[in-house]
Amino acid sequence: MRRLLSSSTLVFLGILAFLVLWIGGGMLGREAPEQAAPAEIPPPEVAASESRAETIRPESVLFGNVVPNQRSILRPRTGGIIEDVARVGTRVEAGDPVGRISADDREATLARARAELAAAERDYEAAEQLQGRGVISDAEARNRFAALESARANLRAAELELQNTNLTAPITGIVSDVPVEIGSFVQSGGEVLEIVNNDPLKVEIQVRQSEITAVTLDQTADVEFQDDRMAEGRVTFISPVADPDTRTFKVELEVANPDSRTPAGLAAKVRLPLQERTAHRISPALIRLNDAGRIGVFVVAEDGAHLRFLPVDVVQAQAEAIWVTGLPDVARIVTISQGALSDGQAVRVEETPPEFRGVLGDEMAASDAAALIGDAVQE
């Protein structure tokens, strides 16, 4: 034990204890350093431009079918052999002869009916004289009169039967189809020929339920045919009931077609003007979606330091710009931003640089504006 507690050992332990006390005392007397506060992140920068609403008359661009003004199938009232019929392409007026059915024995039937009528007239005249002398009864005289009326009816029927062998055009137009040939037999009510009237033409379109209230009778619209010819159409019919499958309304427009230059059956594009609206003209590149999937744009709030997301409705769209409603008459629309934006977000607002003026649809195509905005976001 004495060997372990030698003088050198005691000196070492004493020095060690002194060092412990000296270091510990310094640590206890020193205050803990304060943690540095995190640096404040500045709000993101955005660029915005003032937009003022303007009065426009939007157009609804719809595609429809061109149909004839009238289409009539000639069906004879009597049957027989076709002796003559008009050719396809023949232009006819209503009432013009377009064919003939063989009379066969109809002329003989007519002659017999005339002879029977003459005999009935003589019998009735004799019966009147005899009735006046009291030779025959009133009942016999009435029977003679009934026979006379029957003979008159038979004559009229025979005349109509012969008259119906002459076929006339029911409407004015062009013979478009002749399904029978000379010498063929046609039954009463069968198809002989078809006549189409293409002046004026009709254009049938389907109008969305959101736009049907803006369409009125006699309203005019621009009609473009497949051959790029333009014409003016006039609304002549608006369906009072929507199609249950498409929820659209049938609308017919009348288009003048002198000399039937334009055939029916073409497709047509119709630009139908709607009621005037107040809207903002912007680039499609500025449209955003919120969390609910609603389209809109970001605008600068009244305090100039926060953003607001305002839903919009597109009332007119063209290649270079769109017109939207849902914004105040004067709004500062965000045109350039970095990263995602949110409603109520604090921002620093700068004016849109001159080279980005087109993002509001005034001088730059929408595609160019979108490309510039995309480049700015990447930078």
C-alpha positions as CSV (number, residue, x, y, z in Angstrom):
1,M,0.0,0.0,0.0
2,R,2.8,2.4,0.9
3,R,4.6,1.4,-2.3
4,L,1.5,2.4,-4.3
5,L,1.1,5.8,-2.7
6,S,4.5,7.0,-3.5
7,S,5.4,10.7,-3.6
8,S,5.3,10.7,-7.4
9,T,1.9,9.2,-7.5
10,L,0.5,11.7,-5.1
11,V,1.9,14.5,-7.1
12,F,0.3,13.2,-10.3
13,L,-3.1,12.8,-8.6
14,G,-2.9,16.3,-7.2
15,I,-2.1,17.8,-10.6
16,L,-5.0,15.9,-12.2
17,A,-7.5,17.1,-9.5
18,F,-6.3,20.7,-10.1
19,L,-6.9,20.5,-13.8
20,V,-10.3,19.0,-13.3
21,L,-11.3,21.8,-11.0
22,W,-9.9,24.5,-13.2
23,I,-11.6,23.3,-16.4
24,G,-14.9,22.6,-14.7
25,G,-15.0,26.0,-13.1
26,G,-14.5,27.7,-16.4
27,M,-17.2,25.8,-18.0
28,L,-19.7,26.4,-15.2
29,G,-19.1,30.2,-15.3
30,R,-19.5,30.5,-19.1
31,E,-23.1,31.1,-20.5
32,A,-24.3,28.9,-23.3
33,P,-24.1,30.6,-26.7
34,E,-27.3,31.7,-28.2
35,Q,-28.5,29.9,-31.4
36,A,-28.5,32.1,-34.5
37,A,-32.0,32.8,-35.8
38,P,-32.8,31.3,-39.2
39,A,-32.5,33.7,-42.1
40,E,-35.9,35.1,-43.3
41,I,-36.8,33.8,-46.7
42,P,-38.0,36.6,-48.9
43,P,-41.3,36.2,-50.8
44,P,-41.1,35.1,-54.4
45,E,-41.1,37.6,-57.2
46,V,-43.8,37.7,-59.8
47,A,-44.5,40.0,-62.8
48,A,-47.9,41.4,-63.4
49,S,-49.7,43.6,-65.9
50,E,-52.9,45.6,-65.8
51,S,-55.7,44.3,-67.9
52,R,-58.9,46.1,-68.6
53,A,-62.1,44.4,-69.7
54,E,-63.5,45.2,-73.1
55,T,-66.9,44.7,-74.7
56,I,-66.9,41.8,-77.3
57,R,-69.5,39.9,-79.2
58,P,-68.3,36.3,-78.9
59,E,-68.9,33.7,-81.7
60,S,-69.9,30.1,-81.4
61,V,-68.1,28.1,-84.1
62,L,-70.2,25.0,-84.9
63,F,-70.1,22.4,-87.6
64,G,-73.3,21.3,-89.3
65,N,-74.8,19.6,-92.4
66,V,-76.1,21.1,-95.5
67,V,-79.6,19.7,-96.4
68,P,-82.1,20.6,-99.2
69,N,-84.8,23.1,-98.6
70,Q,-87.3,20.6,-99.9
71,R,-87.2,17.0,-100.9
72,S,-90.2,15.2,-102.4
73,I,-90.8,11.7,-103.7
74,L,-93.4,11.5,-106.4
75,R,-95.8,8.6,-105.8
76,P,-98.6,8.0,-108.3
77,R,-102.3,7.7,-107.2
78,T,-102.8,4.9,-109.7
79,G,-100.8,1.9,-110.9
80,G,-99.8,0.9,-114.4
81,I,-97.0,0.7,-116.9
82,I,-94.6,3.6,-117.1
83,E,-94.8,5.2,-120.6
84,D,-92.6,8.3,-120.0
85,V,-90.5,9.7,-117.1
86,A,-88.2,12.7,-116.7
87,R,-84.5,12.2,-116.6
88,V,-82.2,12.8,-113.6
89,G,-80.9,16.4,-113.6
90,T,-84.0,17.8,-115.2
91,R,-85.0,21.2,-113.7
92,V,-88.8,21.4,-113.2
93,E,-91.4,23.8,-111.8
94,A,-94.2,22.7,-109.6
95,G,-97.0,21.3,-111.8
96,D,-94.8,20.5,-114.8
97,P,-95.3,17.1,-116.4
98,V,-92.6,14.6,-115.4
99,G,-94.0,11.3,-116.5
100,R,-97.0,9.3,-117.8
101,I,-98.6,6.0,-116.9
102,S,-100.3,3.9,-119.6
103,A,-104.1,4.7,-119.8
104,D,-104.9,1.0,-120.7
105,D,-108.8,0.7,-120.4
106,R,-109.3,3.9,-118.4
107,E,-110.5,5.8,-121.5
108,A,-113.1,3.1,-122.2
109,T,-114.1,3.2,-118.5
110,L,-114.5,7.0,-118.9
111,A,-116.7,6.6,-122.0
112,R,-118.9,4.1,-120.3
113,A,-119.3,6.4,-117.3
114,R,-120.4,9.2,-119.5
115,A,-122.9,7.1,-121.3
116,E,-124.3,5.8,-117.9
117,L,-124.6,9.4,-116.7
118,A,-126.5,10.4,-119.8
119,A,-129.0,7.5,-119.4
120,A,-129.4,8.4,-115.7
121,E,-130.2,12.0,-116.6
122,R,-132.9,10.9,-119.1
123,D,-134.4,8.5,-116.6
124,Y,-134.6,11.2,-113.9
125,E,-136.2,13.7,-116.3
126,A,-138.8,11.2,-117.2
127,A,-139.4,10.3,-113.6
128,E,-140.0,14.0,-112.8
129,Q,-142.7,14.3,-115.5
130,L,-144.4,11.1,-114.4
131,Q,-144.3,12.2,-110.8
132,G,-146.0,15.4,-111.8
133,R,-148.9,13.5,-113.4
134,G,-149.0,11.2,-110.4
135,V,-148.0,8.1,-112.4
136,I,-145.1,7.1,-110.2
137,S,-144.5,7.5,-106.5
138,D,-142.2,9.9,-104.7
139,A,-140.0,6.9,-103.7
140,E,-139.5,5.9,-107.3
141,A,-138.5,9.5,-108.2
142,R,-136.0,9.5,-105.3
143,N,-134.5,6.3,-106.6
144,R,-134.0,7.7,-110.0
145,F,-132.3,10.8,-108.5
146,A,-130.0,8.5,-106.5
147,A,-129.1,6.6,-109.6
148,L,-128.3,10.0,-111.3
149,E,-125.9,11.0,-108.5
150,S,-124.2,7.6,-108.6
151,A,-123.6,8.0,-112.3
152,R,-122.1,11.5,-111.7
153,A,-119.8,10.0,-109.1
154,N,-118.7,7.2,-111.3
155,L,-117.9,9.7,-114.1
156,R,-115.8,11.8,-111.7
157,A,-113.9,8.8,-110.5
158,A,-113.2,7.7,-114.1
159,E,-112.0,11.2,-115.0
160,L,-109.6,11.2,-112.0
161,E,-108.3,7.8,-112.8
162,L,-107.4,8.9,-116.3
163,Q,-106.1,12.2,-115.0
164,N,-103.8,10.4,-112.5
165,T,-101.9,8.7,-115.3
166,N,-100.3,12.1,-116.0
167,L,-97.5,12.7,-113.5
168,T,-96.7,16.2,-112.5
169,A,-93.9,17.7,-110.3
170,P,-95.1,18.3,-106.7
171,I,-92.4,21.0,-106.0
172,T,-89.9,23.1,-107.9
173,G,-86.4,21.7,-108.1
174,I,-84.2,19.2,-109.8
175,V,-84.9,15.5,-110.5
176,S,-82.3,13.8,-108.4
177,D,-83.3,10.1,-108.6
178,V,-85.5,8.0,-110.9
179,P,-85.8,4.4,-109.6
180,V,-88.2,3.2,-112.4
181,E,-87.6,2.7,-116.1
182,I,-89.9,3.1,-119.1
183,G,-92.0,-0.1,-119.5
184,S,-91.8,-1.1,-115.8
185,F,-94.9,-1.5,-113.7
186,V,-95.5,0.8,-110.7
187,Q,-98.1,0.2,-108.1
188,S,-100.3,3.0,-106.6
189,G,-98.1,4.7,-104.0
190,G,-94.8,3.4,-105.4
191,E,-91.8,5.6,-106.0
192,V,-91.4,7.1,-109.4
193,L,-88.8,9.9,-108.9
194,E,-87.4,12.2,-106.4
195,I,-87.2,16.0,-106.7
196,V,-84.8,18.1,-104.6
197,N,-85.0,21.9,-104.1
198,N,-81.7,23.4,-103.2
199,D,-82.6,27.1,-103.3
200,P,-82.4,28.0,-100.5
201,L,-80.2,25.5,-98.7
202,K,-80.6,24.7,-95.0
203,V,-77.7,24.3,-92.6
204,E,-78.5,22.2,-89.5
205,I,-76.4,22.7,-86.4
206,Q,-76.5,21.6,-82.8
207,V,-76.2,24.5,-80.3
208,R,-75.0,23.9,-76.7
209,Q,-77.5,24.6,-73.9
210,S,-75.3,27.3,-72.4
211,E,-75.6,29.3,-75.7
212,I,-79.1,28.6,-77.0
213,T,-80.6,31.6,-75.1
214,A,-78.4,33.9,-77.1
215,V,-79.7,32.6,-80.5
216,T,-82.7,34.4,-82.0
217,L,-84.9,33.9,-85.1
218,D,-83.8,35.9,-88.2
219,Q,-80.3,36.2,-86.7
220,T,-77.5,36.1,-89.3
221,A,-74.4,34.1,-89.2
222,D,-71.4,33.4,-91.4
223,V,-71.4,30.0,-93.2
224,E,-68.2,28.5,-94.7
225,F,-68.6,25.5,-97.0
226,Q,-66.0,22.8,-97.7
227,D,-64.8,24.5,-100.8
228,D,-64.0,27.7,-98.7
229,R,-66.9,29.6,-100.2
230,M,-68.5,32.0,-97.7
231,A,-72.2,32.8,-97.4
232,E,-74.6,34.5,-95.0
233,G,-77.2,32.3,-93.3
234,R,-80.3,33.4,-91.4
235,V,-81.8,31.5,-88.5
236,T,-85.2,30.1,-89.4
237,F,-85.8,27.5,-86.8
238,I,-84.8,26.9,-83.1
239,S,-85.9,23.6,-81.6
240,P,-88.0,24.2,-78.5
241,V,-86.8,20.9,-76.9
242,A,-83.2,19.7,-76.3
243,D,-81.9,16.4,-77.7
244,P,-82.1,14.0,-74.7
245,D,-78.8,12.3,-75.6
246,T,-76.6,15.3,-76.3
247,R,-78.4,18.1,-74.4
248,T,-78.1,20.3,-77.5
249,F,-80.7,22.2,-79.5
250,K,-81.3,21.8,-83.2
251,V,-81.0,25.2,-85.1
252,E,-81.6,25.6,-88.9
253,L,-80.2,28.4,-91.0
254,E,-81.3,29.3,-94.5
255,V,-78.7,30.1,-97.1
256,A,-79.5,31.6,-100.5
257,N,-78.3,29.3,-103.3
258,P,-79.0,30.9,-106.7
259,D,-79.0,28.4,-109.6
260,S,-78.5,25.6,-107.0
261,R,-74.7,26.1,-107.4
262,T,-74.0,24.5,-104.0
263,P,-75.2,20.9,-103.6
264,A,-76.7,19.5,-100.5
265,G,-74.9,17.0,-98.3
266,L,-71.8,19.1,-97.7
267,A,-70.4,19.9,-94.2
268,A,-70.3,23.6,-93.2
269,K,-68.7,25.7,-90.5
270,V,-71.0,28.2,-88.9
271,R,-69.9,31.3,-86.9
272,L,-72.9,32.2,-84.9
273,P,-72.6,35.6,-83.1
274,L,-73.8,35.6,-79.5
275,Q,-74.8,38.4,-77.1
276,E,-72.3,41.0,-76.2
277,R,-70.1,40.3,-73.1
278,T,-67.5,42.2,-71.1
279,A,-64.3,40.1,-70.9
280,H,-60.6,40.2,-70.6
281,R,-58.3,39.3,-73.5
282,I,-55.4,37.2,-72.3
283,S,-53.0,34.5,-73.5
284,P,-54.1,30.9,-72.9
285,A,-50.7,30.4,-71.2
286,L,-51.9,32.3,-68.2
287,I,-54.7,29.8,-67.3
288,R,-54.1,27.8,-64.2
289,L,-55.9,25.0,-62.3
290,N,-56.7,25.2,-58.6
291,D,-56.9,22.2,-56.3
292,A,-60.5,21.7,-57.2
293,G,-59.7,21.5,-60.9
294,R,-61.3,24.9,-61.7
295,I,-59.6,27.0,-64.3
296,G,-58.6,30.6,-63.4
297,V,-55.8,33.1,-63.3
298,F,-53.7,34.6,-60.5
299,V,-54.2,38.4,-59.9
300,V,-52.5,40.8,-57.4
301,A,-54.7,41.6,-54.4
302,E,-55.6,45.1,-53.5
303,D,-52.8,45.4,-51.0
304,G,-50.3,44.8,-53.8
305,A,-48.4,42.1,-51.8
306,H,-50.6,39.0,-52.0
307,L,-52.1,36.9,-54.8
308,R,-55.7,35.9,-55.4
309,F,-56.9,33.0,-57.5
310,L,-60.0,34.0,-59.5
311,P,-61.9,31.4,-61.4
312,V,-62.8,32.4,-65.0
313,D,-65.0,31.2,-67.9
314,V,-63.8,31.2,-71.5
315,V,-66.3,33.0,-73.7
316,Q,-64.3,33.2,-76.8
317,A,-61.1,31.4,-78.0
318,Q,-58.9,32.1,-81.0
319,A,-55.4,31.1,-81.9
320,E,-53.7,34.1,-80.5
321,A,-55.8,34.8,-77.4
322,I,-58.8,33.9,-75.3
323,W,-61.5,36.1,-73.7
324,V,-62.5,35.3,-70.1
325,T,-65.1,36.5,-67.6
326,G,-65.0,36.4,-63.9
327,L,-62.4,39.1,-63.3
328,P,-63.1,42.7,-62.1
329,D,-63.1,45.3,-64.9
330,V,-59.5,46.3,-64.0
331,A,-57.2,43.6,-62.7
332,R,-53.4,43.1,-62.4
333,I,-52.9,39.6,-63.8
334,V,-49.8,37.6,-63.0
335,T,-47.8,37.0,-66.2
336,I,-44.5,35.6,-65.0
337,S,-43.8,33.5,-61.9
338,Q,-41.2,31.1,-60.6
339,G,-42.6,27.9,-59.1
340,A,-46.1,27.1,-58.0
341,L,-48.4,29.8,-56.8
342,S,-51.2,29.6,-54.2
343,D,-54.2,31.7,-53.2
344,G,-53.3,34.3,-50.5
345,Q,-49.5,33.8,-51.1
346,A,-47.3,36.8,-50.2
347,V,-45.2,38.0,-53.2
348,R,-43.1,40.8,-54.5
349,V,-44.7,42.3,-57.6
350,E,-42.9,43.8,-60.6
351,E,-44.2,45.1,-63.8
352,T,-44.1,42.8,-66.8
353,P,-41.1,43.5,-69.0
354,P,-41.8,45.0,-72.4
355,E,-40.8,41.8,-74.2
356,F,-43.6,39.9,-72.4
357,R,-46.4,42.3,-73.4
358,G,-48.0,39.6,-75.5
359,V,-49.0,37.5,-72.5
360,L,-52.1,39.6,-72.3
361,G,-52.9,38.9,-75.9
362,D,-52.2,42.3,-77.3
363,E,-49.1,41.9,-79.6
364,M,-47.7,38.4,-79.1
365,A,-49.0,35.0,-80.2
366,A,-50.1,32.7,-77.4
367,S,-47.5,30.1,-78.3
368,D,-44.7,32.6,-78.2
369,A,-45.9,34.0,-74.9
370,A,-46.1,30.6,-73.4
371,A,-42.5,29.8,-74.5
372,L,-41.2,33.0,-73.0
373,I,-42.9,32.4,-69.7
374,G,-41.6,28.8,-69.6
375,D,-38.0,30.2,-70.2
376,A,-38.4,32.7,-67.4
377,V,-39.6,30.1,-65.0
378,Q,-36.6,27.8,-65.8
379,E,-34.2,30.7,-65.2
